[in-house]
Amino acid sequence: MLDGVRVLDLTNVLAGPFASYQLALLGADVVKVELPGTGDLARQLGADPALNERLLGASFLAQNSGKRSLTVNLKSARGKEVFARLVARADVLLENFRPGVLERLGFGWERLRELNPRLVYCAISGFGQTGPMRSRPAYDQVIQGLSGMMAATGTPETAPLRAGFPIADTLGGLAAAYAVCAALVRRGRTGHGTLLDVSMLETAVTALGWTVSNYLIAGVEPVPMGNDNMTAAPSGTFGTADGALNIAANRQEQFETLCRLVGRPDLITDPRFSDRERRKAHRDELTAELDKGLAQRTAEEWEELLSAAGVPAARVLGVPDVLELDQVAERGLVHELPFPGDPERRVRVLGNGVRVDGEPAAPRSAAPLLGEHTTELLRELGYTDHEIDQLRAEGAA
């Protein structure tokens, strides 16, 4: 869908690379602009130290498939010339520097617009380009804490608790990707570029759902409730004969079906559980009663039985288990690619859960080696081989 769209990706680590990866999965030509010698910090991040030393860290491989790598030193005069040519031919520029960094390098919004009036420029930062916190450094952990996520996660005894995955980075990247797509649609209509200012803090807050809306609209401050859903009961994690099971019987008919299937129809008419508000008020008592019935079968058995009856339910799985689900395999979420620099080896990465005309959105190639496409891209910009050698000798590329 984004065939023919060129994205200049100046981002590092996760939020920005995740955004450009979404665009690459949808067909964009993503050119990863990296610093000579080191590149994206994510090249050194991941669970395999040997890969980190090779500048192919697991974190980098996961979010950079389908991109081309060009090394440019934006602090050198010749490097700035190269970058100016890149901007003039690009559709999108993504960066996640601290606010003001690109401007100090000579490429603020006014300069970028002079070079390319049709450019979509998206800046991703922890707190946005304006405001008293704009210059602060930020990582996922910091945003999780500031956004209210950690305060609402865990139990009264364990909160505040960080989510075990980089949710704030991912949300910021998703917001940037869909904003870029919308800006490209507007450009197709008006011919004008757009300046997009994405705040990780703000996108994290928007993802809190009823945790925020209950406070804004009803004046109710959220409290950590562990695995329970405060909007309904029974809605949370329950015990079975062999493991944890999530059940979300949020509607009255689902609650009644659940009670019958676990052999406890008496709970339907129990005054403590007769309607949604009473069930919420007696949540712990209801969970204890249901657990007695649920203990008679395994989590997988209950998942099949309840789902077939229209009661949302599923096991609590670890990463290895979910990746082995027939559903995930059928949908083609995981993609196997040649390993960068070693075609005899394979690497597996995720797509994005979107199918386009029946086919999963997939990366066209594995993540690039640092500077792998520098010569190719400089030639596309009109540089001769002699000029390319000069740029390398000067440390500009």
C-alpha positions in Angstrom: 0.0 0.0 0.0 3.0 2.3 0.5 4.9 1.2 -2.6 6.8 4.2 -3.9 6.9 6.0 -0.6 10.5 6.7 0.7 11.0 7.1 4.4 14.2 8.5 5.9 14.6 6.8 9.3 16.9 8.6 11.6 15.5 6.8 14.7 17.2 4.7 17.4 16.3 1.8 19.7 12.5 1.2 19.6 9.7 3.8 19.4 11.0 5.3 16.1 12.3 2.1 14.5 9.0 0.4 15.4 7.1 3.2 13.6 9.3 2.9 10.5 9.0 -0.9 10.6 5.2 -0.6 10.4 5.7 1.5 7.3 8.2 -1.0 5.8 5.7 -3.8 6.4 3.2 -1.8 4.3 5.6 -1.5 1.4 7.5 1.7 2.0 11.2 2.0 1.0 12.7 2.8 4.4 16.2 4.1 4.4 17.8 3.8 7.8 20.3 6.7 8.2 22.9 5.7 10.7 26.1 7.1 12.1 29.2 5.5 10.6 30.9 2.9 12.8 28.2 2.5 15.4 24.7 2.9 13.9 21.5 2.4 15.9 22.1 1.7 19.6 19.7 -1.3 19.2 22.4 -3.0 17.2 24.1 -3.6 20.6 21.0 -4.6 22.5 19.5 -8.0 23.0 19.8 -11.3 24.8 22.7 -12.7 22.7 26.0 -11.0 23.5 27.7 -12.4 20.4 25.1 -10.7 18.1 25.5 -7.5 20.0 29.2 -7.5 19.3 28.4 -8.0 15.6 26.1 -4.9 15.7 23.2 -7.3 15.0 21.5 -7.3 18.4 18.1 -9.1 18.7 16.4 -5.8 19.4 17.7 -4.4 16.1 16.9 -7.5 14.0 13.3 -7.4 15.4 12.4 -3.9 14.2 14.5 -3.2 11.2 13.8 -5.9 8.6 12.9 -4.7 5.2 15.0 -1.5 5.6 18.1 -0.3 3.8 21.1 1.1 5.8 23.0 4.2 4.8 25.7 5.7 6.9 26.0 9.5 7.0 27.8 11.8 9.5 25.3 14.7 9.9 28.0 16.7 11.8 30.3 16.9 8.8 29.7 19.4 5.9 29.8 16.8 3.2 27.4 14.6 5.3 25.0 17.5 5.5 25.1 17.8 1.7 24.3 14.1 1.4 21.4 14.4 3.8 20.0 17.5 2.0 19.9 15.4 -1.2 18.1 12.6 0.7 15.5 15.0 2.1 14.8 16.5 -1.3 13.9 13.1 -2.7 12.1 11.7 0.4 8.4 11.5 1.3 8.8 11.0 5.0 11.4 11.9 7.6 11.2 10.1 11.0 13.5 11.0 14.0 13.4 10.5 17.7 16.2 12.8 18.9 15.6 15.1 21.8 13.7 18.2 20.7 16.0 20.7 18.9 18.8 18.3 17.9 18.0 18.1 14.2 17.5 21.9 14.1 21.0 22.4 15.7 22.4 20.2 12.9 20.9 22.6 10.4 17.7 20.8 9.6 14.9 22.3 11.5 11.4 22.3 10.0 11.8 25.5 8.0 15.0 24.2 6.4 13.4 20.8 5.7 10.4 22.5 4.1 12.6 24.6 1.9 14.3 21.4 0.7 11.1 19.5 0.2 7.7 21.3 0.6 5.9 17.9 0.3 7.8 16.3 3.1 6.0 14.6 6.0 8.3 15.2 9.0 7.5 13.2 12.1 9.4 13.8 15.4 8.9 11.3 18.2 10.0 12.2 21.7 9.3 11.4 25.3 7.3 14.5 26.0 6.8 16.3 22.7 8.5 19.2 21.1 6.9 21.8 23.4 6.3 22.2 27.1 8.5 22.4 30.3 9.5 18.7 30.1 10.4 18.8 26.4 14.2 18.5 26.8 14.2 15.6 29.4 15.6 12.2 28.3 13.0 9.4 28.4 12.9 5.7 28.0 9.9 3.3 28.2 10.4 2.7 31.9 10.2 6.4 32.6 7.1 6.9 30.5 5.4 3.9 32.1 5.8 5.5 35.5 4.8 9.0 34.6 1.8 8.0 32.5 -0.1 6.3 35.4 0.5 2.8 33.9 2.6 1.5 36.7 0.3 2.9 39.4 -2.6 1.0 37.9 -0.7 -2.2 37.4 -0.2 -5.0 40.0 -2.1 -5.6 43.3 -2.4 -3.2 46.2 0.6 -5.0 47.6 2.8 -5.0 44.5 1.9 -1.7 42.7 3.5 0.3 41.2 4.5 -2.4 38.7 6.1 -2.1 35.3 4.6 -4.0 32.4 7.1 -6.7 31.4 7.4 -5.3 27.8 8.1 -1.9 26.3 4.4 -0.8 25.9 5.1 2.9 25.9 7.7 2.7 23.1 5.4 0.5 21.0 2.4 2.8 21.5 4.5 5.9 20.5 5.6 4.0 17.4 2.1 3.0 16.4 0.8 6.6 16.9 3.6 7.9 14.7 3.0 5.3 11.9 -0.7 6.0 11.6 -0.1 9.8 11.8 2.4 9.5 8.9 -0.1 7.5 6.8 -2.8 10.1 7.5 -0.4 12.9 6.5 0.4 11.1 3.3 -3.3 10.9 2.5 -3.6 14.7 3.1 -0.6 15.4 1.0 -2.1 13.4 -1.9 -5.1 15.7 -1.6 -3.4 19.1 -1.1 0.2 18.6 -2.1 1.5 20.0 1.2 3.8 18.4 3.7 3.1 18.1 7.4 5.0 18.5 10.7 4.0 15.7 13.2 4.9 16.0 16.9 4.4 12.7 18.7 4.7 12.5 22.5 5.3 9.1 24.1 3.8 10.3 27.4 0.6 11.5 25.8 0.1 8.4 23.7 0.7 6.2 26.8 -2.0 8.1 28.7 -4.5 7.7 25.8 -4.0 3.9 26.0 -5.1 3.7 29.6 -8.8 3.5 28.5 -11.3 3.4 31.3 -8.5 3.9 33.9 -8.5 7.5 32.7 -12.1 7.9 31.6 -13.5 6.8 34.9 -11.5 9.6 36.6 -12.1 12.3 34.0 -15.9 11.6 33.6 -16.9 9.9 36.9 -14.3 11.2 39.3 -13.2 7.7 40.3 -9.5 7.4 40.8 -8.1 4.0 39.6 -6.6 1.5 42.0 -4.4 -1.5 41.2 -6.6 -4.7 41.0 -4.1 -7.3 39.9 -5.7 -9.5 37.2 -9.2 -8.4 37.8 -11.1 -6.1 35.5 -12.8 -3.4 37.5 -15.6 -2.9 34.9 -17.2 -6.3 35.5 -17.2 -9.6 37.4 -16.4 -12.4 36.8 -13.7 -10.8 34.6 -10.2 -11.8 35.5 -7.8 -14.7 36.0 -9.1 -17.9 37.6 -7.6 -21.2 38.7 -8.2 -24.5 37.0 -6.9 -28.1 37.4 -3.6 -27.2 35.9 -3.1 -23.5 35.3 -4.5 -20.0 35.0 -7.5 -19.1 32.8 -8.7 -15.7 31.8 -12.5 -15.4 31.8 -14.4 -12.2 30.8 -18.1 -13.0 31.4 -19.0 -9.3 31.2 -22.6 -9.8 30.1 -25.4 -11.2 32.2 -26.1 -14.1 29.7 -22.4 -15.0 29.8 -22.3 -15.1 33.6 -25.3 -17.4 33.6 -23.8 -19.7 31.0 -20.5 -19.8 33.0 -22.4 -20.7 36.2 -24.2 -23.6 34.5 -21.1 -25.0 32.8 -19.1 -25.0 36.0 -21.9 -26.8 37.7 -23.0 -23.9 39.9 -26.4 -22.7 38.6 -27.2 -21.7 42.2 -24.8 -18.7 41.8 -27.2 -17.1 39.2 -29.9 -16.5 41.9 -27.6 -15.9 44.8 -28.4 -12.3 45.9 -24.7 -11.4 46.1 -24.3 -12.1 42.4 -27.6 -11.2 40.8 -26.5 -8.3 38.8 -23.3 -6.6 37.6 -22.9 -4.1 40.5 -23.5 -6.8 43.1 -21.0 -9.1 41.5 -18.4 -6.4 41.5 -19.1 -5.6 45.2 -18.6 -9.4 46.0 -15.9 -10.1 43.5 -13.6 -12.1 45.9 -16.5 -14.3 47.1 -17.6 -15.0 43.5 -14.1 -15.9 42.4 -13.8 -18.4 45.3 -17.1 -20.1 44.3 -16.2 -20.3 40.6 -12.7 -21.6 41.3 -14.3 -24.7 43.0 -16.0 -25.6 39.8 -13.2 -24.7 37.5 -10.8 -27.0 39.4 -12.6 -30.0 37.8 -11.0 -29.4 34.3 -7.8 -28.2 32.8 -7.4 -24.7 31.5 -7.3 -25.9 27.9 -10.5 -27.9 28.4 -12.3 -24.9 29.9 -11.0 -22.6 27.1 -12.6 -24.9 24.5 -15.8 -25.4 26.4 -16.5 -21.8 27.4 -15.5 -20.3 24.1 -17.8 -22.7 22.2 -20.7 -21.5 24.5 -20.0 -17.8 23.9 -18.1 -17.0 27.1 -14.8 -15.3 26.3 -12.0 -17.4 27.9 -8.5 -18.4 27.2 -5.4 -19.8 28.9 -2.6 -17.6 30.1 0.4 -18.5 27.9 4.0 -17.7 27.8 5.8 -16.4 24.6 7.0 -19.8 23.4 3.4 -21.2 23.7 1.6 -18.4 21.9 4.1 -18.6 19.0 3.2 -22.2 18.6 -0.6 -21.6 18.4 -2.2 -22.9 15.3 -4.1 -19.6 15.0 -0.8 -17.6 14.9 0.7 -20.0 12.4 -2.4 -19.9 10.1 -2.3 -16.1 10.1 1.4 -15.9 9.2 2.5 -13.5 12.0 6.0 -14.9 12.2 8.3 -14.5 9.1 11.5 -16.4 8.5 14.2 -14.5 6.6 17.9 -15.1 5.6 20.2 -13.9 8.5 22.0 -10.6 7.6 25.4 -11.5 6.1 24.8 -15.2 6.5 22.3 -16.6 4.0 22.8 -20.2 5.3 21.3 -19.1 8.6 17.7 -18.0 9.3 16.1 -15.4 11.6 12.5 -15.1 12.6 10.7 -11.8 13.1 7.1 -10.6 13.6 4.9 -8.9 11.2 2.1 -6.6 12.5 -1.1 -8.6 12.6 -2.5 -6.9 9.5 -3.5 -8.8 6.4 -3.7 -6.8 3.1 -6.0 -8.4 0.5 -5.8 -11.7 2.3 -2.0 -11.7 2.7 0.0 -10.9 5.9 2.0 -7.7 5.8 5.6 -9.0 5.7 9.1 -7.6 5.5 10.8 -7.9 2.1 14.3 -8.6 3.5 16.2 -9.1 6.8 17.5 -6.2 8.8 20.5 -4.6 7.1 24.2 -4.7 8.1 25.5 -1.3 9.1 25.9 0.8 6.0 25.1 -2.2 3.7 23.3 0.0 1.2 25.4 3.1 1.4 27.0 2.8 -2.1 23.7 1.8 -3.7 21.9 4.7 -2.2 24.6 7.3 -2.9 24.6 6.2 -6.5 20.8 6.7 -6.5 21.4 10.3 -5.3 23.8 10.9 -8.3 27.2 10.4 -6.6 29.9 8.9 -8.7 32.1 6.0 -7.3 35.0 8.5 -7.0 32.8 10.9 -5.0 31.6 8.0 -2.8 35.2 7.1 -2.0 35.9 10.7 -1.1 32.9 10.8 1.2 34.1 7.7 3.0 37.7 8.9 3.2 36.4 12.2 4.9 34.3 10.2 7.4 31.1 11.7 5.9 29.6 8.4 4.9 
